[in-house]
């Protein structure tokens, strides 16, 4: 892990992915009140009713950033043939993959806990373990998405920009009416945005139901990504 941090420190893109969640926390805590006041004074537009949406939009960016960090590191290691080296050591390929999945999971868990605890923008806090677990599972999912479908780091950077479209999940969760939401339910980011929505609407049964479905879907996606990654390495 120390080696990864040193590597990230030398790469501007990886450094931005590492400190990006802290920038999001700053924007949530200090930027939102300023923007809300400015819009109210100049355009009579009330931003406060959209606090939950803004919180969801920002918090789902954290697993994307941490996932991008690890995914690009994996692409670097593939280019340097490090993965093949680990395959013949006692760690073996499974141990390497387990480490690469666990690192973004833990990193995203910690950063999401900090965001949900100190942003003052969300009514959902880190003790809502279902939401936190959904967010944490998305980080290795995004890592493997980059590593499985990119041939090198350049392609990984391009794919990470396309993957940024996944941020549409909260938009669907909050603004698309009725059954039309199911068209966006395939997006992983839909679920950690929809579960807090039900929590704030005092609908605990729907929150638990959607959290369970979301966790199952994330597990299926992770299994698929691991399979694609392993097939690419063989």
Protein Blocks (a to p, Z undefined) as FASTA:
>chain_A
ZZmmmmmmmpmklmmmmmmmmmmmmmmmmmmmmmmmmmmmmnopafklmmmmmmmmmmmm
mmmmmmmmmmmmmmmmmmnommmmmmmmmnommlmmmmmmmmmmmmmmmmmmmmmmmnom
acbdfklmmlmmmmmmmmmmmmmmmmmmpcbfklmmmmmmmmmmmmmmmmmmmmmgcjll
mmmmmpmklmmmmmmmmmmnopaklmmmmmmmmmmmmmmmmmmmmmmmmmmmZZ
